[in-house]
C-alpha cells in the first residue's frame, strides 16, 4: 500500500453499506462485516478517521414498530428519540464490525459510538414546508385523524396511502464536536452523526429535540468542516457521479471543481432524493475547506478513494 501523509478523513456510509434484503439485526451485522473490512484500509494507511452513516430504512422500520405497539401504557417514541435509538443500534453493530476488522489487520485503534446531537435553527424554512416522508402508510381517514389530534402534516404518496412528512432542516453545528475531535486526534475511531444526527434546537441555553430529519450527507459535511478534515468520502452505490443518468448519453465525472459541479447542479442533473445532497455536500465542504477534497464513490471502489485517484473527486 502507498503510504500517504496522515490525513483526517470523514467517511459517510450509504444505506447499501448497512442494509440489503435482510432487515434483521443479524442480516445488517453481516453486511457491516463486509463494510468494515473496506473501511479499515484508511486506518491501516495511518489516517485518523471518523465514520458516519445513514439510517433511513432502520428508522422507518422502527417507526412502524412503534406505531404497531402504541398504547396508553406503552406510547410510541417521538422521532428524535427513534433517531437516537437507531444511532445506538447501528453504532453498536458498526463498532463491533470495525473492531474485529482492525484486530484482523493487527491494528489497535479503539472504536466508540457517539449518540450525536446536531443543532438546527428553529427558523429554518424547512419547518414551514415539511417534505421528508417518515413512518407508515395510513388511509386518508387515519391520516386526517392524526392531523387533527397532533397537528402533524400528512400527504398522499403516489397512490400508496397517506404518509407523515417532517422538516429536513440544514445542520448548523454538532453539539459533541469537541468530543469527536478529541477521539480523532487520539486515533480512536468515532461512529457519529448517525442518520444525520438527532436534530436539536438551542433555546434559552438548552438543547431540545425536534420532529425533523437531517440529511446525513450535510451532517457529515458539517462534521468534516468542523474537524478541518483533509478528505470527505461519500459512499454510495455507484463508482462515479454521472451526468445524464440513464439517458443513453451518460458522462462519467472523474475530477471536477466545485464551481463546475455547481453548474451541473444548476442544470438539474441530479435527483433530489438521491445524488443531489451528496453533490451539494461535497461542494459545500471544499468551499469551506479549499485545501480539502471530497470523493463520491462506491464502497467497492474504496481503494480509489484511499489513494485519491478514483471515484468522482471534487476540489476547490
C-alpha positions in Angstrom: 0.0 0.0 0.0 1.2 3.5 -0.8 1.6 5.4 2.5 0.1 8.9 2.2 0.7 11.7 4.6 -1.5 11.2 7.7 -4.9 12.7 7.0 -8.1 13.5 8.8 -10.8 11.6 6.9 -14.6 11.6 7.4 -16.3 8.7 5.7 -20.1 8.5 5.4 -21.9 5.3 4.5 -24.9 5.0 2.3 -27.8 2.7 3.2 -26.5 -0.1 0.9 -23.4 -0.4 3.2 -25.7 -1.4 6.1 -28.9 -3.0 4.7 -29.6 -5.2 1.7 -32.6 -7.6 1.5 -32.4 -8.8 5.1 -33.5 -6.2 7.6 -33.0 -8.4 10.7 -30.2 -7.5 13.2 -28.2 -10.5 12.0 -28.6 -9.5 8.3 -27.4 -6.0 8.9 -24.5 -7.1 11.0 -23.4 -9.4 8.2 -23.4 -6.5 5.7 -21.4 -4.3 8.1 -18.7 -7.0 8.4 -18.1 -6.6 4.7 -18.3 -2.8 5.0 -15.8 -2.7 7.9 -13.2 -4.7 6.0 -13.1 -2.0 3.4 -13.1 0.9 5.8 -10.1 -0.2 7.9 -7.9 0.4 4.8 -7.8 4.0 5.9 -6.7 3.2 9.5 -4.1 0.7 8.0 -2.8 3.6 6.0 -2.4 5.6 9.2 -5.2 8.1 8.6 -7.3 9.4 11.5 -10.9 8.7 10.6 -14.5 9.3 11.7 -17.4 7.3 10.3 -21.0 8.4 9.8 -23.9 6.5 8.4 -27.5 6.8 7.2 -30.5 5.3 9.0 -33.4 5.8 6.6 -34.6 2.2 6.4 -33.8 1.5 10.0 -35.7 4.4 11.5 -38.6 3.8 9.1 -38.9 0.2 10.4 -38.6 1.4 14.0 -41.4 3.9 13.5 -43.6 1.1 12.1 -42.8 -1.0 15.2 -43.5 2.0 17.5 -46.8 2.6 15.8 -47.9 -1.0 15.9 -47.2 -1.2 19.7 -48.6 2.2 20.5 -50.9 2.3 23.5 -51.7 4.5 26.5 -49.4 2.3 28.7 -46.7 1.9 26.0 -46.7 5.1 24.0 -44.7 5.4 20.7 -41.4 7.2 21.0 -41.1 10.5 19.1 -38.9 10.8 16.0 -35.8 12.4 17.7 -35.7 9.5 20.1 -36.1 7.0 17.3 -33.1 8.6 15.6 -31.2 8.2 18.8 -32.2 4.6 19.1 -31.1 3.7 15.6 -27.8 5.6 16.2 -27.3 3.3 19.1 -28.1 0.1 17.3 -26.2 0.8 14.1 -23.3 2.3 16.1 -23.1 -0.9 18.2 -23.1 -3.1 15.1 -20.5 -0.9 13.3 -18.1 -0.5 16.2 -18.2 -4.3 16.7 -17.5 -4.9 13.0 -14.8 -2.3 12.8 -13.1 -3.6 16.0 -12.9 -7.1 14.5 -11.7 -5.9 11.2 -9.0 -3.8 12.9 -7.9 -6.7 15.0 -7.6 -8.9 11.9 -5.2 -6.3 10.5 -3.1 -6.2 13.7 -4.3 -2.6 14.4 -5.1 -1.4 17.9 -7.4 1.5 17.3 -10.4 1.7 19.6 -13.8 2.5 18.2 -16.5 4.5 20.0 -20.1 5.2 19.0 -21.3 8.7 19.9 -25.0 9.5 20.2 -24.8 12.8 18.4 -27.0 15.8 18.6 -26.9 18.2 15.6 -28.0 21.8 16.0 -30.6 23.2 13.6 -32.3 26.6 13.5 -35.9 26.7 14.7 -36.3 29.4 12.0 -35.1 27.1 9.2 -37.6 27.5 6.3 -37.8 23.7 6.1 -40.1 23.8 9.2 -42.6 25.8 7.1 -42.6 23.2 4.3 -42.1 19.7 5.8 -41.3 17.3 2.9 -39.4 14.3 4.3 -41.7 11.2 4.5 -41.3 9.1 7.6 -43.2 6.2 9.2 -46.1 4.0 8.0 -48.7 4.5 5.2 -52.2 5.3 6.5 -55.6 5.6 5.0 -56.9 9.1 4.3 -59.3 8.9 7.3 -56.5 7.7 9.6 -54.1 10.5 8.4 -56.8 13.2 8.9 -57.5 11.9 12.4 -53.8 12.1 13.2 -53.5 15.6 11.8 -56.5 16.8 13.9 -55.1 15.1 17.0 -51.4 16.0 16.7 -51.1 18.8 14.2 -48.7 16.8 12.1 -48.6 17.1 8.3 -49.6 14.1 6.1 -49.5 13.9 2.3 -50.8 11.4 -0.2 -47.9 9.4 -1.6 -48.2 8.2 -5.2 -51.4 6.3 -4.6 -49.8 4.1 -1.8 -51.6 5.9 1.0 -51.0 8.9 3.3 -47.7 9.4 5.0 -46.4 11.8 7.6 -43.9 14.3 6.4 -41.4 16.2 8.6 -38.9 19.0 8.1 -35.4 18.4 6.8 -33.5 21.5 8.2 -29.9 22.2 7.4 -27.3 21.4 10.1 -25.6 24.4 11.8 -23.2 22.7 14.2 -22.6 19.4 16.1 -23.0 19.6 19.9 -20.5 16.8 20.5 -17.9 18.3 18.2 -15.2 18.6 20.8 -15.7 15.0 22.0 -15.4 13.8 18.4 -12.3 15.9 17.7 -10.6 14.6 20.8 -11.2 11.0 19.8 -10.0 11.5 16.2 -6.8 13.3 17.5 -6.1 10.2 19.7 -6.6 7.7 16.8 -9.9 6.5 18.3 -12.5 6.0 15.5 -15.8 7.6 16.3 -19.0 6.4 14.8 -21.0 9.6 14.8 -23.8 11.8 13.3 -25.7 8.7 12.5 -28.8 9.3 10.4 -27.8 12.9 10.1 -27.7 13.3 13.9 -30.5 13.9 16.4 -32.0 17.3 15.4 -32.0 19.8 18.3 -32.6 23.5 18.7 -30.8 25.7 21.2 -33.3 27.9 23.1 -32.7 29.7 26.3 -29.4 27.9 26.8 -31.0 24.4 26.5 -31.0 21.9 23.7 -34.4 20.4 22.8 -35.1 17.7 20.3 -37.4 18.5 17.4 -39.5 16.5 15.0 -37.3 16.6 11.9 -34.8 14.6 9.8 -31.3 15.9 8.9 -29.7 14.7 5.7 -26.7 12.6 6.7 -24.5 13.9 3.9 -25.0 17.5 5.0 -24.4 16.5 8.6 -21.2 14.6 7.6 -20.0 17.7 5.6 -20.6 19.8 8.7 -18.6 17.4 10.7 -15.8 17.4 8.2 -15.6 21.2 8.1 -15.6 21.4 11.9 -12.8 18.8 12.1 -10.8 20.6 9.4 -10.7 17.2 7.6 -8.5 16.7 4.6 -10.9 14.4 2.9 -14.6 13.8 2.9 -15.6 10.4 1.4 -19.2 10.0 0.5 -20.0 6.3 -0.3 -23.0 5.4 -2.4 -23.9 2.6 -4.9 -22.0 3.9 -7.9 -18.3 4.3 -8.6 -18.7 7.8 -10.0 -21.2 10.6 -10.4 -22.8 10.6 -13.8 -24.4 13.3 -15.9 -27.5 12.4 -18.0 -28.0 9.4 -15.8 -29.9 6.6 -17.6 -30.5 8.8 -20.6 -28.3 6.9 -23.1 -25.6 9.7 -23.2 -24.2 9.3 -19.8 -21.0 11.1 -18.9 -18.8 9.9 -16.1 -17.2 12.6 -13.8 -13.7 11.9 -12.6 -12.0 15.2 -11.4 -14.2 18.3 -11.2 -14.1 21.6 -9.4 -16.8 22.8 -7.0 -17.7 25.5 -9.5 -18.1 23.1 -12.3 -20.2 20.8 -10.1 -22.4 23.7 -9.1 -23.1 24.3 -12.8 -24.3 20.7 -13.2 -26.5 21.2 -10.1 -28.0 24.3 -11.6 -28.6 22.3 -14.8 -30.6 19.8 -12.7 -28.5 16.8 -13.5 -29.0 15.2 -10.1 -32.1 13.7 -8.4 -33.2 15.5 -5.2 -33.6 12.3 -3.1 -30.5 10.6 -4.4 -27.3 12.1 -5.8 -28.1 15.8 -5.3 -27.5 16.0 -1.5 -24.2 14.2 -1.9 -23.0 16.5 -4.6 -24.2 19.6 -2.7 -22.5 18.4 0.5 -19.2 17.8 -1.4 -19.4 21.3 -2.9 -20.0 22.9 0.4 -17.1 21.0 2.1 -14.5 22.2 -0.4 -15.9 25.7 -0.5 -15.4 25.9 3.3 -12.1 24.0 3.2 -10.3 24.9 -0.1 -7.3 22.6 0.7 -9.6 19.6 1.2 -11.1 17.2 -1.3 -14.4 15.4 -1.4 -14.8 12.0 -3.2 -18.1 10.4 -4.1 -17.7 6.7 -4.9 -18.8 3.2 -4.0 -17.7 1.0 -1.1 -16.1 -1.4 -3.6 -14.0 1.4 -5.0 -12.7 2.4 -1.6 -9.1 1.9 -2.7 -9.6 4.7 -5.3 -10.8 7.0 -2.5 -7.9 5.9 -0.3 -5.3 6.8 -2.9 -7.3 9.9 -4.1 -7.2 8.6 -7.7 -10.7 7.0 -8.1 -14.3 7.9 -7.9 -15.5 11.5 -8.6 -13.0 13.9 -6.9 -14.3 17.4 -6.1 -11.7 20.1 -5.4 -11.8 23.8 -5.0 
